[in-house]
Amino acid sequence: MSNQQSQNSNQIANPQTGELPKVKTPDMNDRDFVNDALSTCKYLTDSLNIAVREASHEQLHTDVLQILTETHQSCRELYNLMFQHGWYKLEAEEQQKLDQAYQQFNNYSSQFPY
C-alpha cells in the first residue's frame, strides 16, 4: 500500500488534495464533474454490455465490443483520478470474510463437469 494512503477503520483512501472549496455551493466543482463522468461511464458500460451480447451482426458485435473496452478503460482512468485526489474511498474487508467467500466458491469447483 502506498505511503499516501491511509486506513481509518477499514477505509482505504488517499488524503484529500485540498483542491475543493471548503464550503459546498450549488456550483459543480472538479470532483462533481469527474464523479458525474464516472457515473455516466458506468451507465454506458452497462448498456454497451447488453448491446454486445445481443448484436447479431459480426462486424457490429466487433465494433461495439471495441467501444465497450474503451469505455471500461475510461471508467478506470476516471476512478484512478478520483482515488488519487482522495475523492473515492474503499472499504477494506476483513480477512476472515474473504477466506470464507474463497472457501465457499472453491467448494463449488467440485460441481463443474470438467
C-alpha positions in Angstrom: 0.0 0.0 0.0 1.3 3.5 -0.9 2.5 5.8 1.8 -0.1 8.3 0.7 -2.9 6.0 1.5 -4.4 6.0 5.0 -6.6 3.4 6.7 -9.1 4.6 9.2 -11.5 1.9 10.4 -11.1 -0.3 7.3 -11.2 2.7 5.0 -8.7 2.8 2.1 -8.3 6.3 0.7 -5.8 8.9 -0.3 -5.9 12.2 1.6 -7.9 15.0 0.1 -5.7 17.2 -2.1 -7.3 20.5 -0.8 -8.5 21.4 -4.3 -12.1 21.5 -3.4 -13.8 24.6 -1.8 -14.2 24.4 2.0 -18.0 25.2 1.7 -20.1 23.3 -0.8 -22.1 25.6 -3.1 -24.7 24.8 -5.7 -22.0 25.2 -8.4 -20.3 22.0 -9.6 -16.6 21.6 -8.6 -13.9 19.4 -10.2 -14.9 16.4 -8.0 -18.6 16.8 -9.1 -17.7 16.9 -12.8 -15.4 13.8 -12.5 -18.0 11.9 -10.4 -20.7 12.7 -13.0 -18.4 11.5 -15.8 -17.7 8.3 -13.9 -21.4 7.7 -13.2 -22.1 8.2 -16.9 -19.3 5.9 -17.9 -20.6 3.2 -15.6 -24.1 3.6 -17.2 -22.6 3.3 -20.7 -20.7 0.1 -19.9 -23.9 -1.5 -18.6 -25.8 -0.6 -21.7 -22.9 -1.5 -24.1 -22.6 -4.9 -22.4 -26.2 -5.6 -23.4 -25.6 -4.4 -26.9 -22.5 -6.6 -27.3 -24.4 -9.7 -26.1 -27.3 -9.1 -28.4 -25.5 -8.0 -31.6 -26.4 -10.4 -34.3 -24.1 -8.9 -37.0 -20.5 -9.9 -36.6 -19.0 -6.5 -37.5 -21.4 -4.7 -35.3 -20.5 -7.0 -32.4 -16.8 -6.4 -33.0 -17.3 -2.6 -33.2 -19.5 -2.3 -30.1 -17.1 -4.7 -28.2 -14.2 -2.3 -29.0 -16.3 0.7 -27.8 -17.1 -1.2 -24.6 -13.4 -2.0 -24.0 -12.5 1.7 -24.5 -15.4 2.8 -22.2 -14.2 0.4 -19.5 -10.7 1.9 -19.8 -12.1 5.4 -19.5 -14.0 4.3 -16.3 -10.8 3.0 -14.9 -9.0 6.2 -15.6 -11.7 8.3 -14.0 -11.7 6.0 -11.0 -7.9 6.4 -10.7 -8.2 10.2 -10.9 -10.8 10.3 -8.2 -8.9 7.9 -5.9 -5.6 9.8 -6.4 -7.3 13.1 -5.3 -8.9 11.4 -2.3 -12.4 11.7 -3.8 -13.1 8.0 -3.9 -12.9 5.8 -0.8 -13.0 2.0 -0.4 -13.9 -0.2 2.5 -11.4 -3.0 3.3 -13.0 -6.3 4.0 -12.0 -8.5 7.0 -9.6 -11.3 6.1 -12.0 -13.9 7.7 -14.8 -12.9 5.3 -12.5 -13.1 2.3 -11.4 -16.6 3.4 -15.0 -17.7 3.9 -16.0 -16.5 0.4 -13.0 -18.2 -1.1 -13.8 -21.4 0.6 -17.4 -21.3 -0.4 -16.7 -20.7 -4.1 -13.7 -23.1 -4.1 -16.1 -25.8 -2.9 -18.3 -25.1 -6.0 -15.5 -26.2 -8.3 -16.3 -29.8 -7.4 -19.6 -29.4 -9.2 -18.1 -28.4 -12.5 -18.4 -31.0 -15.2 -14.9 -30.6 -16.4 
